Amino acid sequence: MTALLTDWRHRPTHRRVWALAAPMILSNISVPLVALVDSMVIGHLPHAHQLGAVAVGASLYTFLAWAMGFLRMGSTGFAAQAAGRGDGAALRQILLQGLLLALGLAMVLGTIGVPLSGVVLDWMQPSPELNQLAREFFHIRLFGLPAALASYALVGWFLGTQNARAPLAILLTTNLVNIALNLWFVLGLDWGVVGSARASVIAEWTGALLGLAMTQKALRAYPGHIAWAALKRWQSWRPLLAVNRDIFIRSLALQSVFFMITVQGARLGDATVAANALLLNGLLLTAHALDGLAHAVEALCGHAIGARDRQALRRSLVVACGWSLLASVGFALLFSVAGHLFIVMQTDIPSVRETAFIYLPYLAVLPLIAVWSYLLDGLFIGATRAREMRNGMLLSVVVLLPFAWALQGLGNHGLWLTFLLFMILRSAILAAFAWHLSRRDQWFTHA
């Protein structure tokens, strides 16, 4: 306990954590803010199926895009360790590899996305109106996929170099442009659901191009040259691809859980899927804010591991954990006190409001449960321990399945109870892996 208090009182670590976390919290909150604006704009159109279509179409797109989240997470860990070593050549190689992977994966996903969406929508069995609008929304969003994936790689790389201002600029620009165009296209030009999709595409390309423009200045702090010959060798790609493979499997399993919430909600009716989307906006708000501290953990822990500084690693974790716990309590109180207002702001459709009010208590509990998984993800990403992240997520899903089956009879209550249990399992299993590695002093042997 004395050691923990000593670490907590180390003011330079607090400053380093917040120097990274504050810009990332600000920029991250703009991501769910876009979802909130989408819901507020579409949610005040006359029909529940319009809001449901955006929820379903966005879930299809998010499933593809966020499953590629390894482009950010993989880049952060390797860039942080290269920065810790002062290796400018490695930083350039990681950046270029991330962007090339983003382009290639976007082409593959764009090719399979259209037929895949048709199969999934038929499986979900939504109403005909929701089905048609969701298809249109998703097909348009695919045009922004190359830019979205490139932004993942850029944000991860900048974070690894402990540059939080560039991700702030990328994400704020993307999301503020998205919000402004959403209001204009949907309300001003009366383009409806299609207008919301077009706004997102333009915003994604704006953010990606800005990020590319900022890399030149960032690289000046790390002199070096790209080893073009190394890029042609499999060995130079193998570490990054191995980590990305494991994070991809982990992300796919995670997104499958989120997607199943949308699928099951759609089967329970348009009002239920729309209500769940509004509540998940609250989770997105919480997750992206708390992820700001998790991003600080990624960069600081990765840097400490690259520099083999055990004390810096421990202090970064203690300080980030303390602030994350305080923030999660704040969000839990916010949703407990102002949850009804949060729903009312997003829609004026009575059936959707009434349904969402019933399930608000689940949203209030979620921040206290989910915060630990975000922090532990940050630690494992910074350490490039992707295999443990993959195994932990797969084990969580496997353990969850029988409980999910047993709770089906409780309808949407069963769905939310299953989701809470998933978050508990995810945190507990990762914590067990972290404890095992700490006991064996293996955080530094992998770097």
ZAMARGU-4260 file (C-alpha; in steps of 0.2 Angstrom, whole numbers, plus 5000, padded with zeros to 4 digits):
<rodrens>
0) 5000/5000/5000 | 5014/5012/5004 | 5022/5009/4987 | 5006/5012/4978 | 5004/5029/4988
5) 5021/5034/4984 | 5018/5030/4965 | 5002/5040/4966 | 5010/5055/4973 | 5023/5056/4959
10) 5018/5072/4951 | 5029/5071/4935 | 5020/5055/4931 | 5003/5064/4933 | 5009/5077/4921
15) 5015/5065/4909 | 4998/5055/4910 | 4988/5070/4908 | 4999/5078/4894 | 4993/5063/4884
20) 4976/5059/4891 | 4968/5076/4891 | 4970/5079/4872 | 4965/5061/4868 | 4949/5062/4880
25) 4944/5078/4871 | 4947/5071/4854 | 4939/5054/4858 | 4923/5062/4865 | 4921/5069/4848
30) 4918/5051/4841 | 4902/5047/4852 | 4897/5065/4850 | 4895/5061/4831 | 4884/5046/4835
35) 4874/5057/4847 | 4872/5070/4834 | 4867/5057/4821 | 4854/5050/4834 | 4848/5068/4838
40) 4846/5073/4819 | 4839/5056/4813 | 4829/5053/4829 | 4819/5068/4827 | 4813/5062/4810
45) 4795/5055/4810 | 4798/5036/4810 | 4807/5024/4821 | 4814/5014/4806 | 4824/5029/4801
50) 4834/5029/4817 | 4834/5010/4817 | 4842/5010/4800 | 4856/5022/4805 | 4859/5011/4820
55) 4860/4995/4810 | 4869/5002/4795 | 4882/5010/4806 | 4884/4994/4816 | 4888/4985/4799
60) 4901/4998/4795 | 4908/4998/4812 | 4909/4980/4813 | 4921/4980/4797 | 4930/4996/4802
65) 4933/4993/4821 | 4938/4975/4817 | 4953/4983/4809 | 4957/4992/4825 | 4973/4983/4826
70) 4980/4996/4813 | 4980/5008/4827 | 4984/4997/4842 | 4998/4988/4833 | 5006/5004/4827
75) 5005/5012/4844 | 5015/4998/4853 | 5029/4996/4840 | 5030/5015/4838 | 5031/5018/4857
80) 5045/5006/4859 | 5054/5013/4844 | 5053/5030/4851 | 5059/5023/4868 | 5075/5017/4858
85) 5076/5033/4848 | 5075/5023/4832 | 5069/5035/4818 | 5071/5022/4804 | 5060/5010/4813
90) 5047/5024/4816 | 5046/5027/4797 | 5045/5009/4793 | 5030/5007/4805 | 5021/5022/4798
95) 5023/5016/4780 | 5018/4998/4784 | 5003/5004/4793 | 4997/5015/4779 | 5000/5001/4766
100) 4990/4988/4777 | 4976/5001/4778 | 4975/5003/4759 | 4975/4984/4756 | 4963/4980/4769
105) 4951/4993/4763 | 4951/4987/4746 | 4947/4969/4752 | 4933/4974/4764 | 4925/4986/4751
110) 4924/4971/4739 | 4916/4959/4751 | 4906/4972/4761 | 4891/4973/4749 | 4887/4955/4747
115) 4891/4952/4766 | 4879/4966/4771 | 4865/4958/4761 | 4867/4941/4770 | 4868/4949/4787
120) 4852/4960/4784 | 4842/4945/4778 | 4848/4935/4794 | 4843/4950/4805 | 4825/4950/4798
125) 4822/4969/4800 | 4806/4977/4794 | 4807/4981/4775 | 4808/5000/4777 | 4823/4998/4789
130) 4831/4985/4778 | 4831/4996/4763 | 4837/5012/4772 | 4851/5002/4781 | 4858/4995/4765
135) 4859/5012/4757 | 4867/5020/4772 | 4880/5006/4773 | 4884/5006/4754 | 4888/5024/4755
140) 4899/5023/4771 | 4910/5010/4762 | 4917/5025/4751 | 4925/5032/4767 | 4933/5015/4773
145) 4951/5018/4765 | 4952/5035/4774 | 4945/5028/4791 | 4958/5014/4791 | 4972/5026/4786
150) 4967/5037/4801 | 4968/5022/4813 | 4986/5019/4807 | 4990/5037/4809 | 4983/5040/4826
155) 4991/5024/4833 | 5008/5030/4826 | 5007/5047/4833 | 5002/5041/4850 | 5017/5029/4850
160) 5028/5044/4848 | 5019/5052/4863 | 5012/5066/4851 | 4994/5068/4857 | 4991/5084/4848
165) 4991/5076/4830 | 4977/5063/4835 | 4967/5077/4843 | 4968/5087/4827 | 4964/5072/4816
170) 4949/5066/4827 | 4942/5083/4830 | 4943/5088/4812 | 4935/5072/4806 | 4921/5073/4819
175) 4917/5092/4819 | 4916/5091/4800 | 4905/5076/4802 | 4893/5085/4814 | 4892/5101/4803
180) 4889/5091/4787 | 4876/5080/4796 | 4866/5095/4801 | 4867/5103/4784 | 4864/5087/4773
185) 4850/5080/4784 | 4841/5095/4790 | 4846/5109/4778 | 4846/5098/4762 | 4833/5086/4768
190) 4843/5071/4762 | 4838/5060/4777 | 4848/5044/4781 | 4858/5045/4765 | 4864/5063/4770
195) 4870/5056/4786 | 4881/5043/4777 | 4888/5056/4765 | 4893/5067/4779 | 4903/5053/4787
200) 4912/5049/4771 | 4918/5067/4767 | 4923/5069/4786 | 4934/5053/4786 | 4943/5059/4770
205) 4946/5076/4778 | 4954/5069/4794 | 4965/5056/4784 | 4972/5069/4773 | 4976/5081/4788
210) 4985/5067/4797 | 4996/5063/4782 | 5001/5081/4781 | 5006/5081/4799 | 5018/5066/4798
215) 5032/5076/4790 | 5034/5088/4805 | 5032/5074/4818 | 5047/5064/4809 | 5059/5078/4811
220) 5061/5074/4830 | 5067/5057/4825 | 5081/5057/4812 | 5082/5042/4800 | 5078/5035/4783
225) 5066/5022/4777 | 5075/5006/4773 | 5066/5002/4757 | 5075/4986/4755 | 5069/4979/4772
230) 5051/4982/4766 | 5053/4969/4753 | 5058/4956/4766 | 5045/4945/4775 | 5055/4947/4791
235) 5052/4965/4792 | 5034/4963/4791 | 5032/4948/4802 | 5032/4956/4820 | 5019/4969/4815
240) 5008/4956/4806 | 5009/4944/4820 | 5003/4957/4832 | 4990/4963/4820 | 4984/4946/4817
245) 4981/4943/4836 | 4973/4960/4838 | 4962/4957/4823 | 4955/4941/4830 | 4953/4949/4847
250) 4944/4964/4839 | 4933/4953/4828 | 4927/4944/4844 | 4924/4960/4853 | 4914/4967/4838
255) 4904/4951/4836 | 4897/4954/4854 | 4892/4972/4850 | 4885/4967/4834 | 4874/4953/4842
260) 4866/4966/4853 | 4860/4975/4837 | 4855/4959/4829 | 4845/4953/4844 | 4838/4970/4846
265) 4832/4971/4828 | 4823/4954/4831 | 4814/4962/4846 | 4807/4976/4835 | 4812/4993/4828
270) 4809/5003/4844 | 4820/4991/4854 | 4835/4991/4842 | 4833/5010/4841 | 4833/5012/4860
275) 4848/5000/4862 | 4857/5011/4850 | 4854/5027/4861 | 4860/5018/4876 | 4875/5012/4868
280) 4879/5030/4863 | 4881/5032/4882 | 4893/5018/4882 | 4903/5025/4868 | 4904/5042/4877
285) 4911/5033/4892 | 4922/5021/4883 | 4930/5035/4872 | 4933/5046/4887 | 4941/5033/4898
290) 4951/5027/4883 | 4960/5044/4883 | 4968/5037/4899 | 4970/5020/4892 | 4979/5028/4877
295) 4991/5037/4889 | 4995/5019/4897 | 4999/5013/4879 | 5011/5026/4875 | 5019/5028/4892
300) 5020/5009/4896 | 5026/5005/4879 | 5040/5019/4881 | 5045/5012/4898 | 5046/4994/4891
305) 5056/5000/4876 | 5068/5009/4889 | 5067/4995/4901 | 5061/5006/4915 | 5051/4996/4928
310) 5048/5011/4939 | 5041/5021/4926 | 5030/5007/4920 | 5023/5004/4938 | 5020/5023/4941
315) 5011/5025/4924 | 4999/5011/4928 | 4995/5017/4946 | 4992/5035/4941 | 4981/5030/4926
320) 4971/5017/4936 | 4967/5030/4950 | 4961/5043/4938 | 4951/5030/4928 | 4942/5024/4943
325) 4937/5042/4948 | 4931/5045/4930 | 4921/5029/4929 | 4912/5034/4946 | 4908/5051/4938
330) 4900/5043/4923 | 4890/5031/4933 | 4883/5046/4943 | 4880/5056/4927 | 4869/5042/4920
335) 4860/5039/4936 | 4855/5057/4938 | 4853/5063/4920 | 4850/5047/4910 | 4832/5052/4906
340) 4838/5069/4899 | 4852/5060/4889 | 4838/5049/4880 | 4826/5064/4878 | 4840/5074/4869
345) 4842/5060/4856 | 4824/5057/4851 | 4806/5063/4852 | 4799/5046/4846 | 4788/5040/4861
350) 4790/5022/4859 | 4809/5023/4858 | 4810/5034/4873 | 4799/5023/4884 | 4809/5008/4879
355) 4826/5016/4882 | 4820/5022/4900 | 4817/5004/4905 | 4835/4999/4902 | 4844/5015/4909
360) 4850/5006/4925 | 4861/4995/4914 | 4870/5010/4907 | 4873/5018/4924 | 4882/5002/4930
365) 4892/4999/4914 | 4906/5012/4917 | 4911/5004/4934 | 4913/4987/4926 | 4920/4992/4909
370) 4934/5004/4915 | 4946/4990/4920 | 4946/4981/4903 | 4950/4998/4894 | 4966/5001/4905
375) 4972/4983/4904 | 4970/4984/4885 | 4981/4999/4886 | 4994/4990/4895 | 4995/4975/4884
380) 4995/4986/4868 | 5009/4996/4874 | 5019/4980/4878 | 5014/4972/4861 | 5007/4957/4870
385) 4993/4954/4857 | 4993/4935/4860 | 4987/4937/4878 | 4974/4950/4872 | 4967/4938/4859
390) 4967/4923/4871 | 4958/4933/4884 | 4944/4939/4872 | 4941/4922/4865 | 4940/4915/4882
395) 4928/4928/4887 | 4917/4925/4873 | 4917/4906/4875 | 4913/4907/4894 | 4899/4919/4889
400) 4890/4909/4876 | 4881/4897/4888 | 4875/4912/4899 | 4869/4921/4883 | 4859/4906/4878
405) 4851/4904/4896 | 4846/4922/4897 | 4838/4923/4880 | 4821/4921/4888 | 4822/4937/4897
410) 4821/4947/4881 | 4831/4964/4881 | 4834/4962/4899 | 4843/4946/4896 | 4853/4955/4882
415) 4859/4968/4893 | 4863/4956/4907 | 4874/4946/4895 | 4883/4962/4890 | 4887/4966/4908
420) 4893/4949/4911 | 4904/4950/4896 | 4912/4966/4902 | 4916/4957/4919 | 4923/4942/4911
425) 4934/4953/4899 | 4942/4963/4914 | 4944/4948/4925 | 4953/4937/4912 | 4965/4951/4907
430) 4969/4955/4925 | 4973/4936/4928 | 4985/4937/4913 | 4993/4953/4919 | 4996/4945/4936
435) 5004/4930/4929 | 5016/4940/4918 | 5020/4951/4933 | 5024/4937/4944 | 5036/4930/4931
440) 5043/4947/4927 | 5040/4944/4909 | 5034/4962/4903 | 5051/4966/4897 | 5056/4949/4890
445) 5044/4951/4875 | 5049/4969/4870
</rodrens>
